[in-house]
């Protein structure tokens, strides 16, 4: 486990709704996350992350899901079937840009081992990616089926953040990024629901934290990196909830995660692959299961707000947890100077 203090522990942001117990996507009951991190030689800095909804026989007992696209410059498997049917039927994978095929095959292997698939059953597997090529040699077959199976074996509620799994070689703005997470607890009448977000950051811009222009104050903005041949980077967002929503409602919630990215200073560059994969572990949203039990659209505002805030905070979580890394061709991504950033934010607010 990373022993660094997590972002929320600095008390820099007030949450509109309470954070979950672990302030992670795994605060949604049943949801677990597993990583495999590969740091080998001088040029391999990558990995795979599995987000499992925790539903027994998921392929048969599909759950409502949706995918929102902020900018489609990326590789995301399974998107058209999710769009067509509004369901998720397999664990979600996050990895390096050219390891999507290996991650997909690994998840199919996992499903074949844990569920009774028929001879013509073809599970729709959603795998997303970021291009970690600054630190990682993306043209080497670094990820294999065994790595994906091991990530699945590592599933836990108490997963690590920072330079781990699919975020091993990735960045956030001018600094090292990776995997980050956050959650919120929402009450609707007499019931309590949880919404959790996990991000795989790999994008740039001018970092802003809680409205403070940290990137500019540090003299570190990377809009200049958005040049021909230099990828602007991407961000994958996984959003989970146990609230009873339809796929239509989940897509509306998923769309709001991009407002969270905007709060951090992203403009979603032309060469960015930004996708939000949302699902509910409550099967009421599956057609024919229990649609009369769905929450009304009138309560969506609370979930929109929490999706924005949790996504924003998850990005900062990745930044604060990440550590300096050297990789391909000697390239280096430095960790953000956390203590200096904290002082800047407090001083900026005091001056205001």
SEKEZA-154493 format. One line per 3 residues: their letters; for each residue y, z, x of N, C-alpha, C. Coordinates in steps of 0.001 Angstrom, whole numbers, plus 500000, padded with zeros to 6 digits. Each point is the difference from the previous one (the first is absolute). Layout:
BEGIN
a) Y,Z,X,Y,Z,X,Y,Z,X; ...
***
This chain:
BEGIN
xxx) 498803,500000,500835,501197,500000,499165,501249,500000,500871; 501036,499308,499531,501275,500000,500684,500676,501352,499766; 500380,500666,501098,500592,501340,499885,501509,499977,499834
xxx) 500597,498797,499967,501440,499916,499820,500387,500449,498592; 501179,500565,499887,500530,500421,498717,500246,498767,499130; 499615,500068,498748,500210,498869,499108,501444,499968,499497
xxx) 500431,498831,499571,501404,499800,499638,500479,500998,498957; 499226,500175,498927,500470,500831,498896,500208,501451,500414; 499325,500423,501083,500116,501386,500458,501373,500312,500599
xxx) 500783,498967,500297,501354,500213,500517,501008,500263,498883; 499596,499801,498748,500882,500304,498884,501224,499114,499898; 499870,498734,500412,501153,499097,500021,500229,499286,498678
xxx) 498994,499989,499128,500108,499303,498719,499565,500914,498870; 500822,500059,498959,499628,500716,498787,499198,499060,499108; 498857,500452,499552,499161,499184,499126,500376,500253,498536
xxx) 500099,498931,499222,500343,500134,498585,498885,500663,499208; 498768,499820,500462,498839,500660,499413,499246,500689,501132; 499238,501046,499698,499300,500728,501070,499030,499109,500775
xxx) 499864,500257,501290,499003,499320,500806,498622,500577,499692; 498975,499192,500221,498648,500492,499840,499634,500964,501113; 498863,500635,499867,499567,501041,500943,500002,499514,501446
xxx) 499471,498812,500255,499944,499477,501364,501070,498961,500290; 500786,499673,498967,501008,498946,500080,499393,498707,500531; 498854,499626,499438,499290,498792,500392,499426,499315,498761
xxx) 499615,498750,500153,499400,499255,498901,498734,500689,499502; 499345,500748,500875,498768,500704,499642,500239,501217,499111; 501257,500283,499672,500263,501036,498997,499589,499530,498609
xxx) 499893,498694,499818,499436,499473,498754,498512,500321,500009; 499506,500757,499033,498607,500453,500030,499006,498859,500202; 499116,500181,500976,498956,499026,500291,500349,499022,501106
xxx) 501278,499736,500203,500408,499004,500996,499826,500565,501407; 499402,499205,500875,499822,500385,501401,500322,498816,500905; 500320,500316,501240,500387,498981,500972,499194,500195,501276
xxx) 499556,498895,500592,499261,500066,501254,500543,499002,501002; 500017,500374,501267,500498,499126,501064,498939,499764,501064; 500087,498854,500639,499439,499772,501324,501133,499466,500855
xxx) 500218,500643,501149,501074,499643,500913,499388,499438,501272; 500446,498811,500406,499437,499359,501184,501087,499801,501062; 499889,500786,501058,500872,499865,501164,499085,499764,501187
xxx) 499914,498747,500425,499040,499613,501032,500688,499140,501059; 499795,500344,501270,500578,499229,501084,501510,499964,499910; 500583,498879,500398,501452,499857,500000,500528,499306,498755
xxx) 499126,499263,499294,500514,499086,498981,499534,500250,498575; 499084,500928,499783,499524,500265,498642,500640,501280,499471; 500832,499850,498974,500710,501122,499376,500024,499727,498500
xxx) 498899,500288,499341,499903,499636,498594,499030,500933,499283; 499636,499659,498774,499063,500839,499256,499861,499547,498562; 499360,500833,499211,499806,499715,498585,500133,501294,499213
xxx) 500608,499901,498834,500169,501136,499090,499389,499637,498652; 499235,500916,499447,499398,499825,498676,500631,500994,499031; 500432,499504,498850,500483,500855,498910,498982,499897,498876
xxx) 499315,501095,499725,498938,499993,498997,500441,500792,498761; 499951,499392,498813,500443,500693,498783,499109,501162,499582; 498786,500065,500551,499120,501122,499687,499283,499884,498677
xxx) 499803,498785,499524,499306,499751,498733,498555,499626,500283; 499070,500727,499390,498591,499688,500197,499673,498656,499360; 499218,499177,500740,499648,498655,499528,501246,499207,499601
xxx) 500933,499915,500941,501302,499385,499718,499872,498542,499551; 499066,499259,500559,499865,498596,499607,499679,499878,498515; 499187,500917,499472,499672,499981,498563,501086,500700,499185
xxx) 500531,501090,500557,500999,500795,499284,501393,499689,500547; 500438,498787,499757,501264,499520,500537,501163,500853,499493; 501060,500029,500788,501186,500782,499644,501201,499070,499882
xxx) 501004,500379,499219,501180,499139,499865,500756,499896,501322; 500448,498798,500299,500720,499773,501250,500952,498828,499875; 500921,499929,500963,500979,498917,500013,500525,499840,501417
xxx) 500508,498818,500291,500583,499714,501299,501376,499386,499795; 500992,500550,500688,501349,499450,499978,500301,499404,501373; 500719,498886,500000,500326,499290,501242,501499,500075,500240
xxx) 500389,500617,501125,501401,500009,500383,500355,498716,500725; 499173,499624,500959,500103,498717,500696,498588,499613,500417; 499611,498779,499682,498594,499625,500127,499592,499395,501318
xxx) 500695,500333,501085,499652,499444,501307,498927,500877,500636; 498799,499929,499461,498928,500854,500488,498658,499543,499476; 498978,500771,500328,498636,499673,499616,499451,501167,499196
xxx) 499779,499784,498726,499493,501046,499116,498861,499432,499172; 498803,500513,500189,498852,499498,499247,499949,500626,498612; 499396,499278,499077,499724,500542,498670,501158,500008,499037
xxx) 501162,499503,500414,501206,500165,499188,499919,499241,498677; 499426,498796,499990,500014,499221,498763,499112,500617,498930; 498869,500603,500400,499138,500614,498988,500639,501269,499442
xxx) 500667,500753,500852,500709,501184,499500,501086,499571,499019; 500693,498921,500330,501042,499481,499113,499399,499539,498670; 498841,499388,500072,499365,499437,498797,499385,501067,499103
xxx) 499299,500979,500615,499230,500968,499215,500634,501382,499928; 500877,500311,500957,500674,501291,499963,499120,501168,500375; 499015,499757,500880,499098,501085,500392,499763,500011,501508
xxx) 499648,501184,500499,499562,500212,501374,498537,500414,499938; 499162,499400,500861,498563,500279,499912,499362,500290,501351; 500832,500237,501014,499481,500292,501343,501034,500813,500762
xxx) 499569,500757,501017,500970,500678,500863,500970,498985,500602; 501194,500442,500316,501051,499137,500547,500014,500124,501519; 500141,498867,500682,500031,500001,501459,501354,499584,500539
xxx) 500410,500600,501116,501225,499648,500710,499662,499842,501475; 500413,498873,500596,499608,499751,501386,500985,499059,500668; 499580,499432,501137,500811,499047,500751,499906,498612,499375
xxx) 500999,499195,500248,500172,498729,499288,498794,499065,500043; 499316,499894,501145,498863,499092,500091,498657,500720,499886; 500042,501260,499570,498764,500770,499792,499690,500185,498523
xxx) 500726,499277,499152,499807,500143,498556,498577,499634,499592; 499470,498913,500570,498646,499572,499648,498951,501041,500339; 500128,500600,501185,499043,501033,500409,500095,501216,499093
xxx) 501223,500363,499614,500176,501158,499123,499406,499728,498626; 500211,498794,499493,499424,499630,498698,498477,500083,500054; 499401,499411,501031,498540,500021,500106,499485,501423,500137
xxx) 500739,500830,500731,499590,501392,500155,499996,500748,498679; 501012,499752,499168,500060,500680,498706,498902,499497,499071; 499692,498707,500051,498879,499472,499216,498694,500664,500439
xxx) 499834,500179,501303,498805,500674,500520,499916,501428,499486; 501131,500681,499954,500049,501370,499477,499575,500018,498535; 500557,499087,499210,499654,499948,498575,498526,499670,499802
xxx) 499485,499114,500825,498581,499629,499887,499099,501198,500261; 500466,500902,500856,499204,501172,500328,500106,501125,499003; 501142,500086,499301,500190,501153,499123,499832,499677,498518
xxx) 500014,498706,499633,499919,499625,498602,498928,498927,499809; 499491,499928,498800,498933,499052,499698,500598,498640,499654; 500320,499214,501033,500548,498672,499765,498881,499018,499676
xxx) 500248,499172,498999,499040,498967,499648,500080,498826,500962; 499047,499080,499922,499931,498880,500951,501208,499076,499956; 500724,499962,498897,501172,499121,499943,501302,500787,499848
xxx) 499946,501323,500140,501216,500822,499917,500870,499773,501233; 501237,499641,499780,500935,499781,501098,501221,500876,499844; 499975,501226,500520,501115,500929,499826,501327,499414,500484
xxx) 501041,500229,499239,501333,499571,500397,500609,501081,500886; 500117,499709,501286,500462,500979,500977,501439,499691,500391; 500856,501010,499914,501400,499858,500388,500180,500550,501412
xxx) 500377,499121,500924,500276,500384,501384,501379,499467,500377; 500860,500876,500490,501320,499614,500464,500117,500160,501501; 501108,499503,500555,500133,499986,501459,501453,500047,500426
xxx) 500192,500351,501260,501271,499810,500686,499706,499363,501354; 500989,499304,500536,499824,499351,501300,500411,500971,501099; 499007,500620,500635,500258,500979,501057,499964,499357,501385
xxx) 500340,498696,500068,499845,499237,501225,500907,500376,501148; 501051,500807,499762,500845,500430,501115,499232,500925,500936; 499175,500868,499436,499224,500943,500801,498522,499643,500083
xxx) 499542,499148,499108,498570,499718,499888,499731,498514,500144; 498933,499657,500700,499576,498604,500098,499282,499628,498707; 500720,499336,499103,499454,499724,498670,498929,498912,500016
xxx) 499877,499277,501110,499033,498901,500055,498634,500429,500518; 499855,501280,500293,498712,500556,500404,499328,500590,498762; 498701,499834,499889,499272,500554,498845,499813,501509,500185
xxx) 501078,500742,499767,499971,501439,500282,499341,500807,498893; 500098,499523,498764,499470,500734,498855,498721,499335,499515; 498960,500801,499799,498733,499472,499497,499523,500820,498803
xxx) 498914,499585,499428,499466,500660,498802,499703,501471,500267; 499457,500297,501163,499687,501397,500329,501256,500864,500015; 501113,499467,500475,501257,500752,499990,500407,500348,498571
xxx) 499856,499042,499104,500370,500229,498598,499080,501043,499381; 498714,499898,500300,499054,501002,499491,500340,501390,500537; 500416,500082,501252,500368,501300,500577,501272,500552,499380
xxx) 500948,499109,499695,501212,500449,499303,499631,500600,498648; 499030,499371,499337,499543,500521,498712,499318,501359,500167; 499222,500139,501059,499353,501283,500269,501025,501095,500311
xxx) 501173,499592,500475,501048,500952,500355,500906,500367,498829; 499669,499539,498791,500843,500288,498840,500225,501509,499845; 501263,500348,499777,500357,501412,499852,501320,500116,499253
xxx) 500228,501148,499394,501307,500270,499397,501021,500325,501085; 499536,500591,501094,500888,500461,501069,500045,498974,501135; 500417,498793,499676,500009,498928,500987,501246,500069,500889
xxx) 499925,499363,501152,501108,499987,500954,501019,498931,499639; 501226,500192,500480,501057,499000,499868,500533,499668,501393; 500782,498919,500082,500539,499576,501287,499213,498851,500585
xxx) 499692,500082,501311,499294,498928,500723,498507,500033,499707; 499617,499723,498794,498587,500085,499627,499609,498813,499136; 498707,499696,499988,499465,498990,499102,500755,498690,500071
xxx) 500311,499443,498834,500726,498745,499927,501411,500066,500533; 500490,501199,500259,501340,500165,500549,500029,500250,501495; 498851,499872,500666,499914,500333,501429,501016,499231,500838
xxx) 500097,498692,499803,500879,499187,500832,501290,499581,499336; 500329,500581,498854,501137,499518,499224,501290,500749,500325; 501075,499527,499440,501317,500577,500273,500689,500400,498708
xxx) 501154,500639,500145,500916,500253,498886,501401,499910,500580; 500724,498958,499617,501330,499727,500548,499897,499808,501515; 500833,500672,500779,499995,499780,501454,498987,500873,500720
xxx) 499221,500765,499247,499136,500997,500615,498543,499829,499581; 499164,500845,500565,498586,500005,499616,499870,500511,498570; 499207,499316,499245,499746,500408,498621,498516,500237,499791
xxx) 499521,499692,498812,498578,500187,499734,499731,500314,498547; 499105,500959,499784,499625,500443,498659,500834,501219,499618; 500541,499971,498786,500733,501145,499467,499622,500198,498541
xxx) 500266,501183,499473,499599,500269,498621,500898,501049,499367; 500017,500014,498675,500781,500987,499256,499513,500014,498556; 500317,501064,499284,499572,500095,498602,500990,500810,499168
xxx) 499903,499823,498692,500835,500740,499059,499152,500403,498789; 500383,501107,499391,499323,500512,498808,500957,499871,498821; 499542,499356,498932,500843,499710,498840,499407,500646,498757
xxx) 500817,500704,499254,499554,500573,498731,500477,499126,498851; 499081,499701,499100,500309,499270,498785,499500,500838,498843; 500945,500564,499249,499683,500953,498941,499186,501151,500597
xxx) 498779,500182,499580,499223,501149,500496,498948,499604,501029; 500106,498771,500543,499032,499545,500985,500676,499712,501330; 499236,500186,501074,500517,499783,501351,499239,498851,500651
xxx) 500770,499077,500610,499414,498849,500686,500532,499940,501438; 499263,499312,500837,500397,499837,501401,500146,498526,500328; 501015,499675,500770,500187,498657,500545,500075,500127,501511
xxx) 499179,499219,500711,499994,500055,501451,500142,498618,500603; 500631,499943,501156,500236,498732,500697,499510,500102,501435; 499420,498926,500499,499670,499851,501417,500605,498692,500474
xxx) 500678,500020,501146,500583,498784,500547,499392,499670,501349; 499913,498709,500269,499633,499459,501311,501229,499214,500455; 500847,500651,500802,501290,499408,500338,499890,499035,501170
xxx) 500784,498934,499924,500102,499093,501145,501226,499103,499829; 501094,500599,499577,501171,499193,499677,501249,500561,500684; 501073,499230,499932,501220,500386,500698,501220,500009,499101
xxx) 501155,500090,500660,501265,500079,499303,500899,500989,500708; 500819,500675,499243,500884,501031,500546,499656,501311,499307; 499315,500868,500699,499445,501206,499393,501066,500889,499368
xxx) 499716,500370,498750,500812,500984,499291,499073,501097,499510; 500389,501258,500219,499205,501125,499519,500857,500845,499078; 499599,500060,498747,500729,500784,498998,501465,499594,499957
xxx) 500267,498703,500145,501362,499496,499921,500781,500065,501300; 499429,500572,501041,500674,500101,501299,499607,498786,500850; 500965,499234,500531,499693,498785,500771,499488,500323,501405
xxx) 498801,500532,500054,499428,500493,501256,499897,498904,501050; 499548,498814,499590,499857,498909,500955,501315,499662,500679; 501057,499876,499218,501311,499674,500567,500512,501128,500885
xxx) 499801,501231,499583,500487,501141,500774,499240,500150,501317; 498748,499547,500019,499222,500013,501242,500204,498734,500821; 500701,499025,499409,500176,498724,500686,498729,499190,500072
xxx) 499126,500185,499019,498703,499321,499991,499755,499354,498636; 500461,498781,499843,499627,499216,498822,499306,498750,500496; 499085,499488,499211,499232,498867,500507,500080,498776,499108
xxx) 501120,499816,499319,500171,498744,499279,499969,498819,500965; 500412,500222,501250,500003,498924,500982,498600,499513,500334; 498976,500790,499645,498627,499573,500269,499547,498919,499031
xxx) 500746,499846,498896,499587,499024,498995,500445,498605,500421; 499386,499492,501022,500303,498690,500544,498789,499097,499832; 500194,498680,500065,498829,499103,499887,498905,500385,500987
xxx) 498793,500126,499492,498871,500350,500858,499801,501494,500167; 500911,500804,499462,499877,501463,500104,499850,500560,498594; 498809,500459,499663,499736,500468,498646,500859,501194,499638
xxx) 500553,499976,498801,500801,501123,499539,499164,501195,499626; 498710,499801,499836,499129,501133,499712,499731,500173,498521; 499100,500903,499689,499525,500166,498633,499824,501465,499653
xxx) 499770,500254,498712,499645,501346,499566,499024,499913,498839; 498862,500644,500175,499034,500129,498917,500177,501366,499359; 500007,500020,498672,500142,501244,499247,498804,500155,499071
xxx) 499312,501123,500095,498955,500345,499030,500536,501142,499146; 499944,499832,498695,500527,501004,499065,498894,500406,499042; 499768,501292,499894,498959,500525,499110,500592,501008,499027
xxx) 499436,500060,498821,500378,501020,499031,498793,500317,499119; 500040,501147,499367,498970,500326,499022,500545,499913,498583; 501219,499482,499857,500593,499839,498678,499369,498809,499286
xxx) 499820,500092,498681,499381,498901,499256,500986,498868,499739; 499940,498988,500851,500870,498840,499884,499169,498728,499966; 500563,498969,499388,499386,498675,500023,500397,499299,501295
xxx) 499347,498882,500277,500355,499223,501181,501435,499493,499901; 500438,499687,498800,501386,499563,499811,500970,501093,500429; 499732,501225,499575,500869,501108,500366,499924,500302,501495
xxx) 498800,499893,500567,499831,500255,501433,500766,498981,500834; 500039,498756,499529,500745,498991,500752,501482,500326,499994; 500502,500481,498908,501412,500369,499921,500300,501153,500966
xxx) 499084,500945,500085,500179,501108,500945,499930,499481,501428; 499019,499134,500270,499820,499460,501349,501246,499271,500477; 500663,499281,499113,501200,499255,500372,501099,500921,500532
xxx) 500015,501236,499522,501066,500925,500422,499811,500509,501423; 498810,499843,500553,499800,500465,501382,500890,499240,500969; 500355,498762,499674,500853,499217,500892,501428,500545,500032
xxx) 500396,500690,498930,501298,500687,500036,499947,501145,501003; 498829,500618,500136,499829,501035,501015,500135,499432,501396; 499435,498808,500234,500150,499352,501302,501467,499661,500254
xxx) 500699,499543,498959,501418,499670,500158,500808,501239,500396; 499659,501135,499437,500706,501239,500358,499865,500320,501491; 498893,499596,500598,499786,500300,501423,500761,499053,500918
xxx) 500538,498908,499433,500758,499053,500807,499376,498630,500127; 498956,499733,499232,499359,498688,500018,500738,499034,499083; 500064,498740,500422,500481,498950,499110,498848,499076,499603
xxx) 498772,500353,500407,498802,499187,499776,500244,498596,500566; 499731,499858,501277,500358,498787,500730,499211,498785,499534; 500476,498796,500344,499307,498777,499566,498559,499916,500477
xxx) 499676,500615,501130,498646,499940,500534,499288,501341,499835; 500239,500636,498875,499404,501303,499736,498980,499882,498875; 498870,500653,500177,498984,500054,498956,500020,501388,499380
xxx) 500689,500135,498876,500187,501315,499372,499309,500016,498649; 498950,500810,499899,499185,500068,498793,499793,501453,499595; 499983,500244,498706,499682,501323,499477,498768,499889,499106
xxx) 498967,500750,500349,498750,500023,499234,499953,501325,499243; 500061,499942,498691,500036,501214,499180,498732,500109,499163; 499504,501224,499858,498847,500212,499132,500070,501385,499369
xxx) 499312,500122,498881,499856,501296,499347,498532,500380,499966; 499712,501248,500338,498619,500481,499941,499602,500353,498568; 500955,499883,499078,499728,500244,498580,499613,498666,499358
xxx) 498773,499894,499535,499479,498723,499512,500500,499636,498607; 500880,500821,499424,500521,499683,498671,500722,498656,499979; 500499,499582,501169,500741,498743,500061,499142,498756,500067
xxx) 498690,500153,500066,499106,498843,500017,499766,499540,498567; 500103,498710,499779,499864,499454,498654,498704,500459,499339; 500129,500536,498807,498840,500418,499235,499531,501408,500293
xxx) 500663,500708,500943,499555,501354,500350,500737,501054,499200; 501312,500026,500087,500735,501045,499280,501478,499730,499943; 500359,498775,499651,501397,499594,500069,500923,500825,499090
xxx) 499469,500634,498983,500831,500831,499130,500457,501269,500705; 499365,500306,501125,500340,501207,500747,501082,499744,501056; 500476,498776,500118,500975,499671,501030,501337,500687,499769
xxx) 500673,500318,501102,501347,500541,499886,500950,498899,499553; 501032,500346,499244,500941,498977,499528,500956,499559,501102; 500577,498830,499843,500958,499488,500979,501218,500915,500137
xxx) 500256,500795,498989,501180,500869,500037,499950,501039,501117; 498814,500280,500563,499899,500983,501091,499954,499334,501368; 500049,498670,500021,499869,499293,501268,501122,500337,500985
xxx) 501178,500330,499481,501116,500302,500899,499609,501058,501022; 499258,501014,499582,499597,501065,500918,499094,499459,501108; 499141,499075,499633,499079,499433,500986,500701,498965,500879
xxx) 500979,499299,499444,500818,499105,500834,500703,500811,501090; 500619,501096,499590,500748,500840,500939,499080,500559,501084; 498846,500495,499603,499091,500577,500991,499425,498928,500918
xxx) 499777,498800,499479,499506,498907,500850,501026,499645,501070; 501270,499956,499621,501065,499705,500962,500074,501094,501056; 500066,501250,499552,500166,501109,500930,498786,500191,500902
xxx) 498806,499880,499438,498796,500214,500805,499829,498892,501031; 500352,498772,499638,499905,498897,500959,500990,500200,501141; 501231,500321,499652,501010,500259,501029,499538,501094,500958
xxx) 499527,501104,499444,499594,501131,500836,498762,499677,500831; 499100,499181,499455,498796,499632,500749,500354,499213,501256; 501028,499161,499924,500456,499257,501189,500499,500964,501062
xxx) 500817,500967,499594,500498,500988,500962,498852,500840,500568; 499008,500253,499167,498822,500748,500435,499293,499266,501135; 499855,498680,499849,499369,499193,501042,500816,500047,501291
xxx) 501315,499874,499876,500890,500022,501166,499928,501321,500745; 500082,501095,499267,500039,501324,500637,498655,500394,500599; 498908,499435,499470,498668,500344,500506,499583,499137,501181
xxx) 500586,498809,500111,499558,499047,501023,500365,500470,501406; 499228,499522,500967,500226,500325,501402,500171,498719,500806; 500728,500086,501101,500229,498838,500865,498677,499357,500393
xxx) 499958,498675,499966,498774,499286,500346,500302,498792,500865; 499193,499829,501046,500031,498816,500846,498785,499147,499652; 500211,498679,499937,498895,499141,499619,500023,498649,500669
xxx) 499750,498975,499216,499811,498645,500508,501103,499582,500968; 499583,499482,501146,500926,499486,501019,501014,501037,500458; 499648,501278,499855,500898,501059,500426,501120,500303,499030
xxx) 499985,499378,498822,501036,500266,498994,499960,501461,499557; 501168,500560,499708,500094,501412,499622,500817,500149,498720; 499504,500827,499092,500784,500448,498844,500194,501504,500165
xxx) 501239,500416,500129,500302,501418,500156,499970,500717,498666; 499606,501265,500042,500113,500851,498818,501472,500267,499729; 500344,500132,498745,501380,500334,499658,500325,501397,500548
xxx) 501187,500220,500538,500357,501325,500526,500271,500971,498851; 498950,500644,499525,500055,500775,498765,501095,501066,500016; 500014,500835,501022,500964,501099,500005,501431,499480,500023
xxx) 500223,498926,500725,501337,499409,500032,500378,499455,498635; 499052,499359,499324,500252,499458,498670,500330,501111,499012; 499260,501086,500065,500261,501131,499106,501420,500532,500213
xxx) 500412,500113,501240,501365,500474,500302,501052,499022,499483; 499735,498707,500159,500945,498994,499520,500183,500108,498489; 498894,500133,499285,500074,500082,498536,500773,501240,499565
xxx) 499710,501130,500613,500702,501235,499624,501464,499944,500366; 500330,499438,501158,501397,499881,500420,500774,499031,499104; 499360,498894,499639,500619,499015,499127,500335,500603,498641
xxx) 499067,500759,499485,500244,500633,498694,501077,501065,500094; 500023,500739,501089,501008,501045,500176,501390,499389,500084; 500102,498866,500719,501281,499322,500152,500490,499422,498671
x) 499044,499580,499197,500355,499419,498693,500519,501051,499042
***
